[in-house]
């Protein structure tokens, strides 16, 4: 960007002596870049800080390979829900029914597989279809019936919870077939020569590093082509080093235990797929448009009702997937499953950068928000903090995240 210079402006300082090319100028550029991207990187920095805090507090137990694997397995269903919830919030809505829908789908999976001996792949397809249908029905009332999403999904929360009790007859039902259990609790198979690490996990980790580097380079190049602001080169390089280091550490930790959990691959596919849709696909831009400015989106030709309908259909399918993963992980369907899952998913979305007014947020942000909550839960359990204080601390973290978002918006606006 060009800057007008009047006759009274001082001459630029030589490189290396405080000018734009010097140390002070470079530092200012880096600070400006961080300030512009504070929303994007604030929670990522907070996640790193929380990990370091609990790693020290627990004497390194938080970062034990077994515990890192457990972190992925314990939070997989919340992360799946958070991805769908982020899209719902970006579109300017809310979904209170996902916890009950998770329990309902889990109960139907148990009825199909345990009571009626249906093959588990067929039962999984039927359950995903049921979740999509439930989301579509709610989306129809919201998009085409004009009923607020809060009311529709509140009704859905009560309906699905009641249906869960009816189909399970108030009892826990299990166990599930071994094949489905492996999806939720299993790990990738060992291949290749005998080493101290899980070879397939190492290979996937290095492939992910290459993908991250390529994606960052591609995004920077595209921003430069459209004359958009980009991070200074040194700050961008520091970002790449941090990303590569984080992926490498997690890869080595997982590879030194049993390898990557299968459900982690499911999360990776969802993250990459929905991330691409929200960044590059037309439907993704339309979701941001109707959440950011609905009247303007309508005038631009966006079919807001269709987009809203599809967002809730997608949320229903992801809730069904989360229900299958949760039920298979605990090897039983319970009438009390999914309690407060909707609140966890909503909290993860807001901690990850979503805005209550809609139009703002990323799929990666939902994952980061979910991991913040997951690391907090795991770390506080390891150090022996009671569940009462855990609720207080998580509430304060949510309040701080949203308060930081409001403060950051005011700073940018001023």
N, C-alpha and C positions, 0 to 999 in steps of 0.2 A: 504494500500500500504506500502511496506517495504521501509526503508531508510538505506543506507549504513552508518556505523559509523566508522570513522578512530580512530587511537590511540590518535590523538590530540583532538578529540571531547570532550567537557566537559561532566561530568556526568549529567544525567537527574536530574532536580530539583525535590524535594519531592512534593508530591501532596499538593496542597493548597498554594504553595510558588513560583508560576510563571512557573511551568512546565506544560506539556500538560494537566495534570489533575487539575492544579491550576487555579486561576482566570484569570491570564494573558493568559495562554494557551487556556483556554476555550473561552475567548474573541477573540483570534486570529482565533480559529477554526470557530467561528460564523461569523467573518468578511470574512474569506476565503469562507465559504459556501454562504454568501450573494453575494460575488463577482462573484462566479461561476454561480449563478442563477440570476444575475442582469437583464439579458434580460427577464427572465420569470416574475420577480416580480417588475421590474422597473415601468411599466405602472400601475400595480395594486396599488403600493404605490402612484403614481401620481394621480390616480383616487380618492384614499382616501384623499389625500391632497386637491384636487379640491373640493371635497364634504365638507370638513371641512371649507375651505376658504369661499365658498359661503353660507354655513350654518351660519357662523358668520356674513358675510357681509349682508345677508338678514334678520338677526335677527331671524333665525330659520325657515323662510318660506320655504326654500328649502326642509326641511325634514318634512313638514306637510304631514300627510297621504294622503290627496287629491292630493298634488303635486307629491308625489312619484308614485301614480297610474297614474297620467297624464304623468309622465316621461316614464313609460312603454308603454302607449298607443301611445304617440307621436313619439317614436323612434322604434316601433316594426318593421315597414317595412324596415327601414335602417338596423336594426340588422339582419333581414332575408337575405337581400342582402349581408351584410358583411360576413355572413357564407359562402355563395357561392363564393363570391369574394376572400375570403381567400384561398379556394381550387384552384381557377384559378391562383392566384399569386404564390402559392406554386409550382404549376406545371410549372411555368416560363412564364405565359401568362398574358394578361390583357383583360378586357371586358368593352368596352365603351358603349355598347348598352343597359345595364340593365335598365337605367332610361326610355328610350323610350319604351322598351319592357314592363316595368311596366305600362306605360300609355296605350299602345296598348291592353294589356290584360284587363285592367280596362274598356276600351271602348268596347271591345267585350263582357265583362260580362254585361255591360249596355244594349247592343243591344240584347243579349240573354234574359235577365230577364225583361227589361222594354218594349222593342219594341215587343218581340215575346212571352212574358209571359212564358218562360221556367222555370220549377221548379229550385230553386236556387242550390240544391245539384247536379243536372245534369249539370247545367251551370258551376259550380265550377270544376267538373271533365273535362268538355270540355275545360275550360280555362287553367287548369293545363296541359292538353295534348297539347294545342296550344303552351304554353310556352316551353314544352319539345321539341316539333317539331322545334320551332324557334332556340332553343339552339343546337339541333342536326344538323340542316342545317349549322349553323355557325361553329360548331365543325367539320363537314365534310370538309368544305373548308380549315379549319386550319390544321386538322390532315392529311387528305388524299390529299388535294390540294396543301399543302405546302405554302399557303398564310399567311403572318404574322397576328397574332391575332389582332394587332392594326388596320390594314387595314380592315379586315373582320368585326370587331365589330364597327368600325367607319361607314362603309357602313350600317351595321345593325341599328345603331343609327339613321341615316337619313331615312332609309326605314320605320322603325317602327313608327317614329314620323310622317312621311307623311301619313301612313296608319291610324294612330289615327285621324288625321285631316279629312281624307276621310270618315271614318265610323261614326264619330260624326258630320260630316258636319259643323265643326267649332263651335258647340254648346255644352253646358253642358247637360248631360243626367242623369236623376234620377227620383224618389228615388229607392233605392234597397229594396228587401224584408227584413222584420224584422229579420228573422232567420239569414241571412248573416250579418246584422248589429250587432247582438249580438256577433258574433264571433270576430269582430273587436273592439267593444265598451263595450261588456257585461262583467259581473263578475260571478264567481262561485255562485251557489245557496246556501242559508243558510240552514244548517242542524243541527240537535241536539238541545240540550236545550238552553234556552235564556242566553246568557253571554254578557260581554262587548266586546267580540272579535268575529270574523268570524271563526267558529269552523273548517270548512273544510280547510280554509287557514292555521290555526295553525297546523292541522294534516299533511298537505302537507309540511309545513316548517320543522316540526320535522322529517318527513321521509327524507327530503332532507339533513338535518344535519347528520342523520345516514348514508345516502348514501355517503356523502362527507368524513366522518370519515373512513368508510370501504374502499373507493377508495384510500384515502391517505395511509392507512395502507397496502393495497394490493400493491400499486405502490412501496412503500418503501421496502417491503419484496422482491418483484421481483428484484429490483435494487441490493439488497444485495445478492441475489442468483447468479446474474451474475457478482458479484464483482465490481459493479459500485459505483461511489462516491454518497454518500447520505448526507443530511443535518445532522449536529450534533443533538443529541437527544433533547437538550433544544431549539435549534432553530426550529426544526421540531414541537415540542410541542407548541412553540409560534405561529408558522404558523397555527396550528390546532385551537388554541384559537382565532386567528384573523378571520379565516374562519367561525367558528361557531358563533362568535359574529356578523359578517356581515350578515350572513343568518338570525340569530335570530332578529336583528334589523329590517331588511327589512320585515320579516314575521310579526312582531308585528305592524309595520306601516301599512302594507296592511290590516291586520286583524282588525285594529281599524277603518278602513273606510268601504268599501264595500266588501272587500275580494280581492283575487287574480283575476286580469283580465284573461279572457279566452285565450287571445292571449299570455299571459305569459306562459301558459301551452304549447301552440304551440311552443314557443321559447325554452322551457325546453326540449321538445321532440327532437327538431332539435339539440340542444346543446349536449344532451346525445348521440343521434344517430350518428351524424357526428363526435363527439369526439371519440366514440368507433371505428368507421370506420377508422379514421386517426391514432389511436393508435394501433389497434389490427388486422384490416383486411388487407388482401393482397393488395387490391386496394389502401388502404391508404399508405402503404409502397411504392407502385409503384409511386404514385403521388409525394411523397417526392423524390424518386429516379430520376425521369425524370426532376424534377426541380433543384435538386442538382447537377447532373452530367449526362446529357443525353447520351453521348457516352458510359459511363460505364454502365448505365442502359440498353442500347441496347445490349451490350456484355453479360450482365447478364440474358438476355432472356426476359426483360420487353417489353411488346407490347405497345410501347409508343404512337402509333397512336390511338389504341383503348382506352387507358387511357385518352388521350387528348379529344377524342370524347365524352367520358362519363362525363368528367369534365364540358364541355360546355353544354351538355344535362342537367346535374344537375343544372347548373347556370340558364338555361332557365326556368326550373320548379320552382326554388326558386324565380326568378323574377316574374313569374306568380302569385305565392302565395303572394308576396309582393304587386303586383298590385291589387289583390282581397282585401287584408287587407286595403290598402290605399283607394281604391274606397268605400269600405263599411264603413270605418271610417268617411269619409266626405259625405257619402250617395249620391254620384254623381260621374260620370266620366267626366273628363275635358280634353280638348286638351292640356292644359298646365301642366297636372299632370306629376310627375316624373322628373321635371327639376332639374338637378345637382345631382340626386340620385346616379348616377355612381361615381361622384366625392366624395360624402359622404361615399359610400361603400369602395372605394379605400383608402380614408384617414383613415377610421376606421381600415382597414386591416394593413396599415403601422404603424399607431399609436399602434396597438395591437401586433406588433412584426414581421410582415412579412418582407421579404427581397426582394429588387427589382431584385436580381439575381435568386430568386426562391429557393425552397428546405427548407425554414425555415418558421415557423409560426404554430399557433394552432387555433383551432376553438374557444376555450375560449378567446384567445387573440383578435380575431375579435369582440367578445362580449364586452370585456373590452374597446377596442378602440372605439366602437360605443357608449358605455356608457360615455366615456370621452367627446366625441363630444356632446352627448345629455345633460349631466350635464352642460357643458359650455354654450350651447344654452339656456337652461332653466334658469341657474343662471344669465346670462347676461341680459336676458329679465326681470327677477325679479328686478334687480338693475337698470334697465333703460338704459343700454348701447345700443347705436344705432346699426342698422344692418350694417352700414359701418364699424364701429370699430369691430363688431363681426367677420366680414370676416377677418380683419387684424389679430385679436387674434387667430382665428382658423388656419390661415396660419402659424403663428409663432409656434403654438403648433405642427403642422405637421412637420415643419422644425426642431424643437427641438427634436422631437421623432426620426426622421430618422438620424439626426446628432448624437444623443446619441447612436443609434444602430451602426453607423459607428465607433464612438469612442470606444465603447465597444468591437467591433470586433478587432480593432487594439490593444487594451490592452490585449485581450486574446491571439492574435497572437504573441505579443511580449513576 
